Amino acid sequence: MPTRIESVGLSCATWGAIGGGARRLAVRAAERCLRQAGSRPSDIDLLLNAGLYREDGLAEPALAALIQGDLGAHPGDPPWSTPGTFSFDVNNGGCSVLNAVHIVEALFAGGTAHRALVVASDAVSHGPRANGLGFRRVGGALLLSPSTGAGGFVDFHFESAPEHEDLFVGEIRWNGDGRPGNALVLEEKPEFARRCVECAAVACDAFLARVGLDPAEVELLVASQYPPNFANDLARSIGISESRVARAAGRFRGAHTAGPIAALGAAMEGGRFHGASRTLFALVGSGISVALALYRSEH
């Protein structure tokens, strides 16, 4: 049974803005997503957080549980909140959103859930630093449900190229600039962006061949927004017109894990997503990891 996207929600913070942390950004995006669909937090059976970078080094408890509590989605423990909302984090860099959607689909198929939220956001207190890197503080949310027809996510593919794992790395280091405490440092080698395109292009060629699609039949490409030119470069590499590439708009440009959701949101707002019969999702991240999915419209 395919999984369909009901709605998308986005949030954004500028530097110094109150409420710009990863937790609050995800909550605001989720609230907007639910509001657009006319749904309530109590309707959610699953909540998966696919965000990666968090302010103040927050790691435990799972950020998904904190977001669930902020939303008011069955915040108590069973049996007092039966059936409850099951929440957890999914961390696989830039591919996390599609990993989360794939997990949701498996739980839908088992009949253990009927409505799910996938949220993603990134925010670091002092900003990721190294080689001028910096991700905009953006939150995104997808509301998912099982499709009653043939539309929705119909196939997935995941692969990695561990021989390139040293091209993009992050670690916690002691501040060397006079500030107390530790800082997240990201290091990206010059060839990272090129290798991302190469790995994703090989994966896309094999995936499209397996599902029986020519690149010219892909009507919309929703891809990672980082590296910055990845979506356009990938489209050229696999033979998809750049006019069919979804792009994050305005203040949502520069997002990392929420980037694909921001691009999807822009395509929805412009009517391109619902008008596309076949949409290819292509996400990439450190590792190098590649996540692909084919989405068919319901019309």
TINUMI-930663 format. One line per 4 residues: number of its first residue (from 1); their letters; for each residue x negated, y negated, z of N, C-alpha, C. Coordinates in nm, 3 decimals. Layout:
<recs>
NUM = A = X/Y/Z/X/Y/Z/X/Y/Z  ...
</recs>
This chain:
<recs>
1 = MPTR = -0.084/0.119/0.000/0.000/0.000/0.000/-0.088/-0.125/0.000  -0.075/-0.210/-0.102/-0.158/-0.331/-0.107/-0.127/-0.428/0.008  -0.222/-0.513/0.036/-0.205/-0.618/0.137/-0.193/-0.752/0.066  -0.092/-0.829/0.101/-0.068/-0.957/0.035/-0.105/-1.074/0.126
5 = IESV = -0.142/-1.185/0.063/-0.170/-1.308/0.135/-0.043/-1.391/0.141  0.004/-1.418/0.262/0.124/-1.499/0.278/0.094/-1.648/0.276  -0.010/-1.688/0.347/-0.043/-1.830/0.353/-0.187/-1.849/0.395  -0.235/-1.972/0.376/-0.371/-2.010/0.412/-0.366/-2.137/0.495
9 = GLSC = -0.452/-2.147/0.596/-0.462/-2.268/0.676/-0.607/-2.310/0.688  -0.634/-2.441/0.690/-0.770/-2.493/0.697/-0.779/-2.604/0.800  -0.897/-2.620/0.856/-0.924/-2.731/0.947/-1.068/-2.774/0.927  -1.097/-2.898/0.962/-1.231/-2.952/0.940/-1.262/-3.055/1.047
13 = ATWG = -1.389/-3.063/1.083/-1.434/-3.162/1.181/-1.553/-3.236/1.124  -1.565/-3.362/1.159/-1.683/-3.438/1.122/-1.777/-3.437/1.241  -1.904/-3.467/1.217/-2.001/-3.465/1.326/-1.959/-3.563/1.435  -1.956/-3.513/1.556/-1.920/-3.596/1.670/-1.772/-3.594/1.701
17 = AIGG = -1.690/-3.529/1.614/-1.547/-3.527/1.639/-1.513/-3.433/1.753  -1.414/-3.472/1.833/-1.368/-3.386/1.942/-1.296/-3.266/1.883  -1.316/-3.150/1.942/-1.247/-3.031/1.894/-1.310/-2.971/1.771  -1.440/-2.996/1.751/-1.505/-2.945/1.633/-1.579/-2.815/1.652
21 = GARR = -1.558/-2.747/1.766/-1.622/-2.619/1.790/-1.557/-2.508/1.710  -1.628/-2.395/1.697/-1.579/-2.284/1.617/-1.444/-2.233/1.668  -1.429/-2.226/1.798/-1.304/-2.177/1.856/-1.187/-2.267/1.821  -1.204/-2.397/1.843/-1.095/-2.491/1.817/-1.064/-2.501/1.668
25 = LAVR = -1.167/-2.497/1.583/-1.144/-2.502/1.440/-1.062/-2.383/1.392  -1.093/-2.264/1.445/-1.018/-2.145/1.408/-0.874/-2.153/1.455  -0.854/-2.204/1.576/-0.718/-2.216/1.630/-0.635/-2.312/1.545  -0.692/-2.426/1.512/-0.618/-2.525/1.432/-0.584/-2.469/1.294
29 = AAER = -0.678/-2.398/1.233/-0.651/-2.338/1.102/-0.541/-2.232/1.113  -0.546/-2.152/1.219/-0.444/-2.048/1.239/-0.307/-2.109/1.261  -0.301/-2.215/1.338/-0.172/-2.282/1.364/-0.112/-2.335/1.235  -0.194/-2.396/1.151/-0.144/-2.447/1.023/-0.100/-2.334/0.931
33 = CLRQ = -0.175/-2.226/0.933/-0.143/-2.110/0.850/-0.006/-2.052/0.889  0.016/-2.036/1.018/0.143/-1.982/1.067/0.258/-2.079/1.038  0.232/-2.207/1.058/0.337/-2.307/1.036/0.382/-2.307/0.890  0.287/-2.297/0.797/0.321/-2.297/0.655/0.405/-2.176/0.617
37 = AGSR = 0.385/-2.066/0.688/0.460/-1.943/0.658/0.590/-1.933/0.737  0.614/-2.030/0.825/0.734/-2.024/0.908/0.728/-1.912/1.010  0.607/-1.880/1.056/0.587/-1.769/1.150/0.542/-1.821/1.286  0.550/-1.734/1.387/0.510/-1.767/1.523/0.391/-1.680/1.563
41 = PSDI = 0.311/-1.725/1.660/0.200/-1.643/1.708/0.245/-1.505/1.756  0.365/-1.496/1.810/0.415/-1.368/1.860/0.444/-1.269/1.748  0.444/-1.317/1.622/0.466/-1.227/1.508/0.339/-1.150/1.470  0.225/-1.189/1.528/0.096/-1.134/1.486/0.061/-1.007/1.564
45 = DLLL = 0.035/-0.900/1.491/-0.008/-0.774/1.553/-0.160/-0.764/1.562  -0.229/-0.827/1.466/-0.375/-0.821/1.458/-0.433/-0.960/1.441  -0.546/-0.987/1.506/-0.618/-1.111/1.484/-0.767/-1.079/1.476  -0.825/-1.100/1.360/-0.966/-1.071/1.338/-1.041/-1.201/1.314
49 = NAGL = -1.147/-1.223/1.389/-1.231/-1.340/1.371/-1.353/-1.301/1.289  -1.368/-1.367/1.173/-1.480/-1.337/1.082/-1.585/-1.446/1.083  -1.573/-1.543/1.173/-1.671/-1.651/1.181/-1.804/-1.602/1.235  -1.909/-1.679/1.206/-2.043/-1.633/1.241/-2.113/-1.724/1.342
53 = YRED = -2.121/-1.853/1.313/-2.198/-1.944/1.397/-2.108/-2.014/1.498  -2.152/-2.013/1.625/-2.070/-2.066/1.734/-2.149/-2.164/1.818  -2.082/-2.263/1.868/-2.150/-2.363/1.950/-2.198/-2.302/2.081  -2.308/-2.352/2.131/-2.363/-2.314/2.261/-2.397/-2.166/2.272
57 = GLAE = -2.420/-2.100/2.160/-2.461/-1.961/2.162/-2.357/-1.865/2.216  -2.229/-1.901/2.208/-2.122/-1.817/2.260/-2.119/-1.683/2.189  -2.127/-1.575/2.265/-2.125/-1.441/2.206/-2.022/-1.351/2.272  -2.007/-1.361/2.401/-1.912/-1.278/2.475/-1.825/-1.367/2.564
61 = PALA = -1.698/-1.337/2.579/-1.626/-1.227/2.514/-1.606/-1.254/2.365  -1.545/-1.159/2.296/-1.520/-1.177/2.154/-1.442/-1.307/2.133  -1.486/-1.387/2.037/-1.420/-1.514/2.011/-1.275/-1.491/1.969  -1.248/-1.379/1.903/-1.111/-1.349/1.860/-1.015/-1.346/1.979
65 = ALIQ = -1.060/-1.293/2.091/-0.974/-1.285/2.210/-0.943/-1.424/2.264  -1.043/-1.514/2.260/-1.021/-1.651/2.306/-0.925/-1.725/2.213  -0.939/-1.703/2.082/-0.850/-1.765/1.984/-0.708/-1.713/2.003  -0.696/-1.584/2.026/-0.565/-1.524/2.052/-0.498/-1.590/2.172
69 = GDLG = -0.574/-1.609/2.279/-0.518/-1.671/2.398/-0.476/-1.815/2.373  -0.557/-1.890/2.298/-0.524/-2.028/2.267/-0.398/-2.039/2.183  -0.378/-1.943/2.093/-0.260/-1.943/2.009/-0.135/-1.902/2.086  -0.155/-1.827/2.194/-0.041/-1.773/2.267/0.017/-1.649/2.202
73 = AHPG = -0.068/-1.573/2.132/-0.024/-1.451/2.064/-0.037/-1.334/2.161  0.068/-1.312/2.242/0.068/-1.204/2.341/-0.061/-1.206/2.422  -0.088/-1.313/2.496/-0.217/-1.325/2.565/-0.234/-1.230/2.683  -0.126/-1.170/2.733/-0.136/-1.079/2.847/-0.177/-0.940/2.805
77 = DPPW = -0.197/-0.853/2.903/-0.236/-0.715/2.876/-0.111/-0.627/2.872  -0.111/-0.523/2.784/-0.002/-0.426/2.788/0.002/-0.359/2.927  0.118/-0.313/2.977/0.245/-0.311/2.903/0.325/-0.440/2.915  0.273/-0.541/2.984/0.350/-0.664/3.005/0.372/-0.740/2.875
81 = STPG = 0.283/-0.721/2.778/0.298/-0.793/2.651/0.320/-0.697/2.534  0.368/-0.576/2.563/0.390/-0.476/2.459/0.474/-0.535/2.346  0.441/-0.510/2.219/0.330/-0.427/2.172/0.194/-0.496/2.175  0.192/-0.626/2.202/0.064/-0.694/2.213/0.001/-0.729/2.080
85 = TFSF = -0.106/-0.806/2.086/-0.184/-0.843/1.968/-0.326/-0.791/1.986  -0.371/-0.710/1.892/-0.504/-0.651/1.898/-0.601/-0.746/1.829  -0.705/-0.790/1.898/-0.798/-0.887/1.840/-0.942/-0.844/1.861  -1.026/-0.874/1.761/-1.169/-0.846/1.773/-1.245/-0.922/1.665
89 = DVNN = -1.377/-0.930/1.682/-1.464/-1.001/1.589/-1.520/-0.906/1.482  -1.540/-0.961/1.363/-1.604/-0.889/1.253/-1.719/-0.976/1.204  -1.842/-0.933/1.222/-1.957/-1.016/1.187/-2.044/-0.949/1.081  -2.031/-0.996/0.960/-2.118/-0.950/0.851/-2.152/-1.069/0.761
93 = GGCS = -2.193/-1.177/0.824/-2.236/-1.296/0.749/-2.129/-1.347/0.656  -2.173/-1.385/0.535/-2.082/-1.443/0.437/-1.979/-1.348/0.382  -1.993/-1.218/0.408/-1.897/-1.119/0.359/-1.788/-1.087/0.461  -1.794/-1.148/0.578/-1.708/-1.108/0.689/-1.559/-1.116/0.659
97 = VLNA = -1.517/-1.217/0.582/-1.374/-1.233/0.556/-1.318/-1.112/0.482  -1.387/-1.066/0.377/-1.337/-0.949/0.304/-1.350/-0.821/0.386  -1.453/-0.809/0.469/-1.462/-0.695/0.560/-1.339/-0.691/0.650  -1.300/-0.808/0.701/-1.184/-0.815/0.789/-1.056/-0.777/0.715
101 = VHIV = -1.039/-0.827/0.593/-0.919/-0.794/0.515/-0.912/-0.644/0.488  -1.026/-0.584/0.460/-1.030/-0.439/0.435/-0.989/-0.360/0.558  -1.034/-0.403/0.675/-0.995/-0.338/0.800/-0.845/-0.353/0.823  -0.795/-0.473/0.800/-0.651/-0.497/0.816/-0.570/-0.404/0.727
105 = EALF = -0.613/-0.388/0.603/-0.540/-0.301/0.511/-0.535/-0.157/0.562  -0.646/-0.110/0.619/-0.648/0.027/0.673/-0.550/0.042/0.790  -0.541/-0.060/0.874/-0.448/-0.054/0.987/-0.304/-0.070/0.941  -0.282/-0.148/0.836/-0.148/-0.156/0.777/-0.107/-0.018/0.725
109 = AGGT = -0.199/0.048/0.655/-0.169/0.179/0.595/-0.132/0.281/0.701  -0.193/0.268/0.819/-0.164/0.361/0.927/-0.036/0.329/1.002  0.026/0.217/0.967/0.152/0.179/1.031/0.137/0.123/1.170  0.014/0.091/1.211/-0.008/0.039/1.346/0.005/-0.112/1.354
113 = AHRA = 0.018/-0.179/1.238/0.033/-0.325/1.237/0.113/-0.365/1.114  0.178/-0.481/1.122/0.261/-0.529/1.012/0.233/-0.675/0.975  0.161/-0.745/1.060/0.126/-0.884/1.033/-0.011/-0.910/1.093  -0.098/-0.977/1.019/-0.234/-0.999/1.069/-0.284/-1.138/1.031
117 = LVVA = -0.369/-1.191/1.117/-0.440/-1.316/1.089/-0.589/-1.287/1.081  -0.653/-1.335/0.976/-0.798/-1.333/0.966/-0.844/-1.478/0.973  -0.927/-1.510/1.070/-0.976/-1.647/1.086/-1.128/-1.649/1.072  -1.181/-1.762/1.030/-1.326/-1.779/1.018/-1.359/-1.925/1.042
121 = SDAV = -1.469/-1.949/1.112/-1.514/-2.086/1.137/-1.660/-2.082/1.178  -1.728/-2.192/1.153/-1.868/-2.204/1.192/-1.892/-2.340/1.254  -1.961/-2.342/1.366/-1.997/-2.469/1.431/-2.110/-2.442/1.528  -2.218/-2.514/1.512/-2.332/-2.501/1.601/-2.356/-2.636/1.666
125 = SHGP = -2.384/-2.636/1.795/-2.395/-2.760/1.870/-2.484/-2.863/1.803  -2.605/-2.824/1.766/-2.698/-2.919/1.708/-2.716/-2.897/1.558  -2.632/-2.810/1.502/-2.642/-2.784/1.359/-2.751/-2.684/1.327  -2.724/-2.588/1.237/-2.830/-2.498/1.194/-2.943/-2.582/1.135
129 = RANG = -3.067/-2.550/1.168/-3.177/-2.632/1.118/-3.291/-2.545/1.068  -3.343/-2.579/0.957/-3.460/-2.518/0.894/-3.444/-2.540/0.745  -3.543/-2.597/0.684/-3.540/-2.621/0.540/-3.419/-2.703/0.497  -3.368/-2.789/0.584/-3.257/-2.876/0.547/-3.122/-2.809/0.541
133 = LGFR = -3.110/-2.685/0.590/-2.982/-2.615/0.584/-2.882/-2.679/0.679  -2.757/-2.675/0.641/-2.652/-2.724/0.729/-2.517/-2.688/0.672  -2.431/-2.624/0.753/-2.297/-2.586/0.709/-2.196/-2.681/0.770  -2.099/-2.723/0.690/-1.996/-2.810/0.743/-1.909/-2.731/0.840
137 = RVGG = -1.863/-2.800/0.944/-1.779/-2.735/1.045/-1.636/-2.725/0.992  -1.602/-2.605/0.945/-1.473/-2.579/0.881/-1.413/-2.452/0.939  -1.282/-2.453/0.957/-1.209/-2.334/0.999/-1.111/-2.293/0.891  -1.091/-2.164/0.875/-0.996/-2.113/0.777/-0.919/-1.996/0.833
141 = ALLL = -0.798/-1.974/0.784/-0.715/-1.863/0.832/-0.633/-1.807/0.717  -0.620/-1.675/0.715/-0.535/-1.604/0.619/-0.428/-1.528/0.696  -0.303/-1.544/0.655/-0.195/-1.463/0.710/-0.167/-1.351/0.612  -0.176/-1.227/0.659/-0.164/-1.109/0.574/-0.047/-1.021/0.617
145 = SPST = 0.012/-0.954/0.519/0.118/-0.856/0.549/0.117/-0.751/0.439  0.175/-0.632/0.464/0.181/-0.529/0.360/0.271/-0.576/0.246  0.231/-0.547/0.124/0.311/-0.585/0.009/0.424/-0.485/-0.012  0.538/-0.535/-0.055/0.651/-0.447/-0.084/0.650/-0.402/-0.229
149 = GAGG = 0.557/-0.454/-0.307/0.546/-0.416/-0.448/0.404/-0.377/-0.483  0.366/-0.406/-0.607/0.232/-0.368/-0.654/0.131/-0.480/-0.636  0.175/-0.598/-0.593/0.085/-0.711/-0.579/0.008/-0.707/-0.449  -0.106/-0.778/-0.449/-0.190/-0.785/-0.330/-0.330/-0.734/-0.359
153 = FVDF = -0.408/-0.712/-0.254/-0.541/-0.653/-0.270/-0.526/-0.507/-0.310  -0.579/-0.472/-0.425/-0.560/-0.336/-0.475/-0.688/-0.253/-0.476  -0.804/-0.318/-0.458/-0.930/-0.241/-0.455/-1.040/-0.325/-0.393  -1.135/-0.255/-0.330/-1.247/-0.320/-0.263/-1.377/-0.249/-0.301
157 = HFES = -1.486/-0.323/-0.286/-1.619/-0.263/-0.304/-1.719/-0.338/-0.216  -1.805/-0.263/-0.147/-1.907/-0.322/-0.060/-2.040/-0.254/-0.087  -2.146/-0.334/-0.092/-2.279/-0.277/-0.105/-2.382/-0.376/-0.051  -2.503/-0.327/-0.029/-2.608/-0.414/0.023/-2.740/-0.380/-0.045
161 = APEH = -2.831/-0.478/-0.040/-2.966/-0.462/-0.095/-3.065/-0.496/0.016  -3.093/-0.400/0.105/-3.177/-0.427/0.221/-3.319/-0.467/0.187  -3.362/-0.444/0.062/-3.496/-0.485/0.024/-3.510/-0.638/0.024  -3.395/-0.708/0.029/-3.396/-0.854/0.031/-3.357/-0.912/0.167
165 = EDLF = -3.363/-0.831/0.270/-3.312/-0.875/0.400/-3.392/-0.990/0.461  -3.515/-1.010/0.416/-3.598/-1.116/0.474/-3.580/-1.251/0.405  -3.491/-1.259/0.306/-3.474/-1.384/0.232/-3.391/-1.487/0.306  -3.309/-1.442/0.397/-3.228/-1.534/0.478/-3.215/-1.472/0.616
169 = VGEI = -3.275/-1.535/0.715/-3.273/-1.481/0.850/-3.243/-1.593/0.949  -3.188/-1.554/1.061/-3.160/-1.649/1.168/-3.203/-1.591/1.301  -3.254/-1.676/1.388/-3.293/-1.630/1.521/-3.285/-1.745/1.620  -3.275/-1.709/1.746/-3.271/-1.808/1.853/-3.414/-1.836/1.898
173 = RWNG = -3.453/-1.964/1.898/-3.587/-2.003/1.940/-3.578/-2.116/2.042  -3.682/-2.124/2.124/-3.691/-2.233/2.220/-3.710/-2.364/2.145  -3.632/-2.465/2.185/-3.644/-2.596/2.122/-3.786/-2.650/2.131  -3.834/-2.699/2.019/-3.967/-2.758/2.019/-3.964/-2.908/1.998
177 = DGRP = -3.844/-2.966/2.013/-3.831/-3.108/1.984/-3.799/-3.191/2.108  -3.829/-3.134/2.225/-3.808/-3.209/2.348/-3.674/-3.185/2.415  -3.579/-3.122/2.344/-3.449/-3.093/2.405/-3.457/-2.963/2.484  -3.383/-2.952/2.594/-3.387/-2.829/2.673/-3.312/-2.716/2.603
181 = GNAL = -3.346/-2.593/2.639/-3.272/-2.477/2.589/-3.319/-2.428/2.455  -3.238/-2.338/2.399/-3.270/-2.272/2.273/-3.193/-2.335/2.158  -3.236/-2.303/2.037/-3.167/-2.350/1.918/-3.164/-2.239/1.815  -3.055/-2.235/1.738/-3.044/-2.141/1.628/-3.124/-2.196/1.510
185 = VLEE = -3.215/-2.115/1.461/-3.297/-2.156/1.346/-3.271/-2.061/1.230  -3.234/-2.118/1.115/-3.210/-2.040/0.995/-3.325/-2.063/0.898  -3.373/-1.956/0.841/-3.483/-1.966/0.744/-3.441/-1.900/0.614  -3.445/-1.978/0.508/-3.406/-1.928/0.376/-3.522/-1.944/0.280
189 = KPEF = -3.557/-1.836/0.212/-3.663/-1.842/0.112/-3.607/-1.892/-0.021  -3.692/-1.955/-0.102/-3.644/-2.018/-0.226/-3.570/-1.925/-0.319  -3.604/-1.798/-0.319/-3.542/-1.705/-0.414/-3.411/-1.645/-0.364  -3.365/-1.683/-0.245/-3.243/-1.624/-0.189/-3.123/-1.643/-0.281
193 = ARRC = -3.098/-1.766/-0.324/-2.980/-1.795/-0.407/-2.983/-1.714/-0.537  -3.099/-1.707/-0.601/-3.110/-1.632/-0.726/-3.085/-1.484/-0.705  -3.139/-1.429/-0.597/-3.118/-1.287/-0.569/-2.972/-1.257/-0.536  -2.906/-1.352/-0.469/-2.763/-1.333/-0.438/-2.683/-1.316/-0.567
197 = VECA = -2.710/-1.403/-0.664/-2.639/-1.396/-0.792/-2.671/-1.265/-0.863  -2.797/-1.225/-0.863/-2.836/-1.102/-0.931/-2.768/-0.980/-0.869  -2.772/-0.971/-0.737/-2.711/-0.856/-0.668/-2.559/-0.854/-0.689  -2.497/-0.970/-0.679/-2.352/-0.977/-0.695/-2.310/-0.946/-0.839
201 = AVAC = -2.390/-0.991/-0.936/-2.357/-0.966/-1.076/-2.360/-0.817/-1.108  -2.461/-0.747/-1.059/-2.471/-0.602/-1.080/-2.351/-0.532/-1.017  -2.316/-0.573/-0.894/-2.202/-0.513/-0.824/-2.072/-0.542/-0.898  -2.055/-0.665/-0.947/-1.932/-0.702/-1.018/-1.917/-0.623/-1.147
205 = DAFL = -2.025/-0.608/-1.221/-2.019/-0.532/-1.347/-1.969/-0.390/-1.321  -2.025/-0.325/-1.220/-1.986/-0.188/-1.189/-1.842/-0.182/-1.137  -1.806/-0.279/-1.053/-1.671/-0.281/-0.995/-1.565/-0.303/-1.103  -1.586/-0.401/-1.190/-1.488/-0.428/-1.295/-1.477/-0.310/-1.391
209 = ARVG = -1.588/-0.243/-1.419/-1.583/-0.125/-1.504/-1.502/-0.014/-1.438  -1.519/0.001/-1.308/-1.445/0.106/-1.236/-1.295/0.080/-1.235  -1.254/-0.045/-1.219/-1.111/-0.076/-1.215/-1.053/-0.100/-1.353  -1.137/-0.089/-1.457/-1.090/-0.101/-1.594/-1.057/-0.241/-1.639
213 = LDPA = -1.136/-0.339/-1.593/-1.112/-0.479/-1.630/-1.232/-0.536/-1.704  -1.204/-0.610/-1.809/-1.307/-0.688/-1.874/-1.317/-0.821/-1.800  -1.437/-0.880/-1.788/-1.449/-1.009/-1.720/-1.354/-1.115/-1.776  -1.326/-1.110/-1.906/-1.237/-1.207/-1.967/-1.094/-1.195/-1.915
217 = EVEL = -1.061/-1.080/-1.856/-0.926/-1.059/-1.803/-0.911/-1.112/-1.660  -1.022/-1.150/-1.597/-1.016/-1.210/-1.463/-0.971/-1.355/-1.478  -0.859/-1.388/-1.421/-0.802/-1.522/-1.439/-0.846/-1.621/-1.332  -0.897/-1.570/-1.221/-0.945/-1.659/-1.114/-1.055/-1.589/-1.038
221 = LVAS = -1.162/-1.663/-1.010/-1.272/-1.612/-0.929/-1.279/-1.691/-0.799  -1.260/-1.623/-0.687/-1.274/-1.683/-0.554/-1.401/-1.627/-0.493  -1.501/-1.712/-0.477/-1.633/-1.664/-0.437/-1.686/-1.741/-0.316  -1.795/-1.691/-0.262/-1.863/-1.760/-0.153/-1.902/-1.900/-0.198
225 = QYPP = -1.893/-1.994/-0.106/-1.931/-2.132/-0.135/-2.076/-2.160/-0.094  -2.141/-2.059/-0.040/-2.283/-2.068/-0.008/-2.352/-1.941/-0.053  -2.464/-1.949/-0.123/-2.537/-2.067/-0.166/-2.452/-2.163/-0.249  -2.487/-2.292/-0.249/-2.399/-2.393/-0.307/-2.353/-2.368/-0.450
229 = NFAN = -2.436/-2.317/-0.537/-2.398/-2.296/-0.678/-2.367/-2.151/-0.710  -2.349/-2.071/-0.605/-2.330/-1.927/-0.627/-2.211/-1.896/-0.716  -2.096/-1.957/-0.692/-1.974/-1.923/-0.766/-1.991/-1.949/-0.916  -2.043/-2.066/-0.954/-2.062/-2.097/-1.096/-2.168/-2.008/-1.159
233 = DLAR = -2.278/-1.986/-1.087/-2.386/-1.902/-1.141/-2.339/-1.758/-1.161  -2.259/-1.708/-1.067/-2.208/-1.572/-1.081/-2.112/-1.563/-1.199  -2.025/-1.661/-1.213/-1.930/-1.661/-1.325/-2.004/-1.654/-1.458  -2.108/-1.735/-1.474/-2.185/-1.733/-1.598/-2.252/-1.597/-1.619
237 = SIGI = -2.301/-1.539/-1.511/-2.375/-1.413/-1.522/-2.287/-1.296/-1.565  -2.161/-1.297/-1.526/-2.074/-1.182/-1.557/-1.974/-1.212/-1.668  -1.979/-1.333/-1.725/-1.893/-1.363/-1.840/-1.755/-1.414/-1.807  -1.742/-1.485/-1.695/-1.615/-1.549/-1.660/-1.630/-1.699/-1.680
241 = SESR = -1.532/-1.759/-1.744/-1.537/-1.903/-1.769/-1.541/-1.980/-1.637  -1.626/-2.083/-1.632/-1.634/-2.164/-1.511/-1.504/-2.237/-1.481  -1.418/-2.251/-1.581/-1.288/-2.314/-1.558/-1.198/-2.227/-1.472  -1.235/-2.101/-1.454/-1.156/-2.009/-1.374/-1.212/-1.991/-1.232
245 = VARA = -1.309/-2.071/-1.197/-1.371/-2.062/-1.065/-1.297/-2.151/-0.966  -1.257/-2.095/-0.852/-1.194/-2.172/-0.746/-1.303/-2.241/-0.663  -1.281/-2.366/-0.629/-1.382/-2.442/-0.555/-1.319/-2.510/-0.434  -1.389/-2.505/-0.322/-1.344/-2.578/-0.204/-1.343/-2.726/-0.236
249 = AGRF = -1.242/-2.796/-0.187/-1.224/-2.936/-0.223/-1.261/-3.030/-0.109  -1.307/-3.148/-0.145/-1.327/-3.258/-0.051/-1.406/-3.221/0.072  -1.349/-3.247/0.187/-1.419/-3.230/0.314/-1.445/-3.084/0.349  -1.388/-2.991/0.273/-1.410/-2.849/0.301/-1.530/-2.793/0.225
253 = RGAH = -1.589/-2.874/0.139/-1.711/-2.830/0.071/-1.823/-2.814/0.173  -1.906/-2.713/0.154/-2.017/-2.690/0.245/-1.984/-2.592/0.355  -1.866/-2.532/0.352/-1.830/-2.430/0.452/-1.906/-2.301/0.424  -1.924/-2.221/0.527/-1.996/-2.094/0.512/-1.898/-1.977/0.516
257 = TAGP = -1.873/-1.918/0.632/-1.784/-1.802/0.636/-1.641/-1.838/0.596  -1.599/-1.962/0.624/-1.464/-2.006/0.585/-1.460/-2.057/0.441  -1.575/-2.061/0.374/-1.582/-2.113/0.239/-1.487/-2.047/0.140  -1.482/-1.913/0.134/-1.389/-1.849/0.040/-1.244/-1.883/0.071
261 = IAAL = -1.210/-1.898/0.198/-1.073/-1.935/0.234/-1.045/-2.078/0.187  -1.144/-2.167/0.200/-1.127/-2.304/0.154/-1.108/-2.309/0.003  -1.185/-2.229/-0.071/-1.169/-2.224/-0.216/-1.032/-2.168/-0.254  -0.990/-2.065/-0.182/-0.858/-2.006/-0.206/-0.748/-2.108/-0.177
265 = GAAM = -0.764/-2.183/-0.068/-0.666/-2.284/-0.033/-0.650/-2.388/-0.143  -0.762/-2.432/-0.200/-0.757/-2.529/-0.309/-0.686/-2.470/-0.432  -0.714/-2.342/-0.461/-0.648/-2.276/-0.575/-0.499/-2.259/-0.551  -0.461/-2.233/-0.426/-0.318/-2.222/-0.394/-0.248/-2.356/-0.410
269 = EGGR = -0.312/-2.459/-0.358/-0.252/-2.592/-0.363/-0.231/-2.638/-0.507  -0.322/-2.601/-0.594/-0.311/-2.639/-0.734/-0.226/-2.544/-0.817  -0.173/-2.438/-0.755/-0.089/-2.342/-0.826/-0.165/-2.240/-0.906  -0.299/-2.243/-0.898/-0.379/-2.152/-0.979/-0.376/-2.009/-0.927
273 = FHGA = -0.373/-1.993/-0.795/-0.376/-1.858/-0.739/-0.249/-1.783/-0.772  -0.133/-1.843/-0.748/-0.007/-1.774/-0.774/0.017/-1.755/-0.923  -0.049/-1.836/-1.005/-0.033/-1.822/-1.149/-0.128/-1.721/-1.211  -0.224/-1.672/-1.133/-0.322/-1.576/-1.185/-0.275/-1.433/-1.162
277 = SRTL = -0.275/-1.354/-1.267/-0.234/-1.214/-1.253/-0.343/-1.130/-1.186  -0.469/-1.166/-1.212/-0.581/-1.090/-1.156/-0.685/-1.187/-1.100  -0.708/-1.176/-0.971/-0.807/-1.261/-0.904/-0.920/-1.173/-0.850  -1.043/-1.212/-0.880/-1.159/-1.141/-0.828/-1.217/-1.219/-0.711
281 = FALV = -1.227/-1.155/-0.596/-1.295/-1.212/-0.480/-1.437/-1.157/-0.479  -1.535/-1.246/-0.470/-1.676/-1.205/-0.470/-1.750/-1.281/-0.362  -1.785/-1.212/-0.255/-1.853/-1.274/-0.142/-1.994/-1.219/-0.129  -2.084/-1.304/-0.080/-2.223/-1.263/-0.066/-2.278/-1.321/0.064
285 = GSGI = -2.375/-1.252/0.121/-2.436/-1.299/0.244/-2.573/-1.239/0.263  -2.634/-1.274/0.375/-2.768/-1.223/0.404/-2.763/-1.071/0.409  -2.879/-1.014/0.381/-2.880/-0.867/0.383/-2.959/-0.802/0.271  -2.939/-0.839/0.144/-2.827/-0.915/0.087/-2.705/-0.823/0.081
289 = SVAL = -2.590/-0.873/0.128/-2.466/-0.797/0.124/-2.372/-0.857/0.022  -2.296/-0.770/-0.044/-2.197/-0.812/-0.143/-2.064/-0.747/-0.109  -1.956/-0.825/-0.113/-1.821/-0.774/-0.088/-1.732/-0.821/-0.202  -1.660/-0.727/-0.264/-1.574/-0.758/-0.378/-1.433/-0.705/-0.354
293 = ALYR = -1.337/-0.771/-0.414/-1.199/-0.723/-0.405/-1.122/-0.774/-0.526  -1.026/-0.693/-0.570/-0.937/-0.733/-0.679/-0.798/-0.757/-0.621  -0.742/-0.873/-0.654/-0.609/-0.910/-0.606/-0.518/-0.927/-0.728  -0.406/-0.859/-0.727/-0.308/-0.872/-0.836/-0.187/-0.950/-0.783
297 = SEH = -0.138/-1.041/-0.866/-0.023/-1.120/-0.825/0.102/-1.034/-0.825  0.204/-1.085/-0.760/0.328/-1.008/-0.747/0.429/-1.040/-0.857  0.395/-1.134/-0.946/0.490/-1.165/-1.053/0.461/-1.081/-1.177
</recs>
